[in-house]
């Protein structure tokens, strides 16, 4: 019995091993069948869907990189076409016709007659002369003062940020508010300017009715509003000048004034030219200050048109006399004047670059 029991145990073990051997090959075969079995159709569709989604994303990314810059600048061109190019072309077309503001669609072809009438119009030449005079009286002192202020702000001062904001405050002020304040200052009977002159023994000046006095007063308003703006432009240009130039000049024994004349000013030539051109363009388009300086005179610029600018003359012809064709001719004449100014600027800038 013991022997039989001893022999029975190995047989059981062999049987168990055999049973295990019979079941062991079945595992890899089943796994191999599972691998060879086709994947569910839903998985195939999901993978294809993911591939299409990734391809669509890459396509949208390429389009975004390519066309986004154009979309960002598109609003500028849309507004320029609507409020810049179209009015320019329309006024050019209207300048060749006799047309009234009350009936802008009724046009009669006259060719260059509106331009030829300007040549023989004394009021046009008076407005052009006044524009030139006020432009010189306002631009030259304005840029000189701005250059001096920028030179002072270029040094390390306590509260320099406060002074920079302070000089820009007039530029942020409404032209109507600023002009009305200056009208009170230049009043004939109760103005502060005449009060100060009276303390010095000078008789009261009728600022609004004199030719030179009215133009000087209007120029003062322009100087007050735009000096700080130009000063900050000069200040930004000064801070871009290398310090090595000042150190070399100081080692050569140059004083602060000599450094300003021989280092700062030559380095600011392109910026000075830019501000001269921009100020000249602004003086050519001067409108708000002379219009509000003598509100009773309206667009005439004084009783004798003594401070009527081209902008006021255009307004008088188009919106007071309702001659839209003449006003369009004046507008295009001003545009041609600005083109001449731009051409002169280009020639001078080119010569400066060659000399540099």
Residue, then its C-alpha position, 0 to 999 in steps of 0.5 A: x500500500x505504501x508503495x502504491x501510495x508512493x507511486x500514486x503521488x508522482x502519477x498525480x504530479x505528472x498528471x498535474x504537469x501534463x494538465x498544466x502543459x496542455x493548458x500552457x500552449x493555449x495561452x499564447x495561441x489565444x493571444x495570437x488569435x486576439x492580435x490577428x483578429x481585426x480591431x473593432x470598427x469603432x476604433x478604426x473610425x476613432x483613429x481616422x477621426x483623430x487624424x483628420x482632427x490633427x490635420x485640420x488643426x495643422x491646416x488652421x494653424x498654417x492659415x492663422x500664421x499666414x493671414x493673422x497679420x493681415x487681419x490685424x492691420x485690416x481695420x486701419x485700411x478699412x477706415x483709411x479707405x472710408x475716411x481717407x482715400x474716398x474723401x480725397x478722391x471725392x473732393x478731387x472730383x468735386x473740385x472739377x465741378x460747380x456744385x453746392x453743398x445743398x445739392x451735392x449730386x448736382x454737378x456741372x463740369x467746369x474743369x480747372x476753373x475753380x483752381x484758376x479762380x483761386x489764383x485771382x482771389x485776394x482772399x485766398x492769397x491773404x489766407x495763404x500769407x496768414x498761414x505762412x506768418x502764423x506758421x513761422x511765428x508758432x513753429x520756430x519758438x515752439x521747437x526752440x523752447x521744446x529743445x531747451x526743455x528736453x535738454x533740461x529733462x535729459x538730466x537726472x532730476x528729482x521727480x523727472x516723471x512728473x515734469x514729463x507728464x506736466x509738459x504733455x498736459x497742454x497737448x491733452x487739453x481740448x483746443x476749445x478750452x485752451x483757446x477760450x482761456x487765451x481769449x480771456x488772457x488776451x482780452x482788451x479791457x480785462x485781459x491779464x496780458x494787458x494788465x501786466x503790460x499796464x504795470x510796465x506803462x504800456x497802453x492796452x493792446x487790441x489783440x483781436x483786431x490788429x494784424x500782427x497782434x492777432x497772429x501773435x496771439x494765435x501763435x501763442x496758443x499753438x506754442x503752448x499746446x505743442x511745445x511739450x509734445x515736441x519736447x518729449x520727442x526730442x527727449x526720446x532722441x536725446x536718450x538714444x545718443x551714446x554716452x561715449x560721445x559726451x564722455x569724449x567731449x568732456x575729456x577734450x574739455x568741452x563745457x555743457x553748452x559746447x556739448x549741447x551744440x557740438x554733440x546733441x544738436x548734430x545727433x538730433x538733426x533727423x529728429x529736428x527735421x521731422x518735427x519741422x515737417x510735422x509742425x509745418x503740416x500742422x500750421x498749414x491745417x490750422x483751424x480750431x485756434x483762429x476759429x475760436x479766438x474771435x468767435x464773433x467773426x466766425x470763419x472770416x478770421x477777424x473783421x479784416x480777415x487778418x488771421x484767416x488761415x487756409x483752413x478757415x477760408x476752406x470752411x468759409x467757402x464750403x460751409x458758410x457760402x456753400x460752394x463745395x466745388x471751391x472748397x474742394x479746390x482749396x482742399x486739393x491746393x492744401x494737399x499739393x502744398x503738403x506734397x511739396x513740403x514732403x518732397x523738400x523733407x525727402x530731399x533734405x533727409x537724403x542729403x543729411x544721410x549722404x553727409x553723415 
